[in-house]
């Protein structure tokens, strides 16, 4: 049973993460803890497409002027492994957002991710492309929020 993806605005991740194809809430345990299912797609040489998926818990904690969002892979009966798609193992992924003391309109954003691409063939050139582009996620997040704040 998939809970509404509108409840936390998680679909916004698709707007700034170029590899993320689909995301949905599988279980909402409480306001801070959810189980998510995500599908990722990448293209290699414009013709070959590689798909990966992940089932993760996502935990959000807010205190004072800081927010921490952390995710890690978990098994869940509503997220069975699809034999046609490689399952990612997300060891840890997350953000730490903290408003700057000198300017409440600006913040510090730290992004951490350690993920295993899973078994099977994955071209080194595509892995290199992901390693180069994934850090740009922070710039896309900043541009996204700048555009909706206007």
Buried (B, 14 or more C-beta within 10 A) or exposed (E): EEBEBEEBEBBBBBEBBBBBBEBBBBBBEEEEEBBBBBBBBBEBEEEEEBEBBBBBBBBBEEEEEEBBBBBBBBEBEEBEEEEEBBBBBBEEBBBBBBBEEEEEEEBEEEBEBEBEBBEEEBEEEBEEBBEEEBEEBBEBBEEBEEEEEE
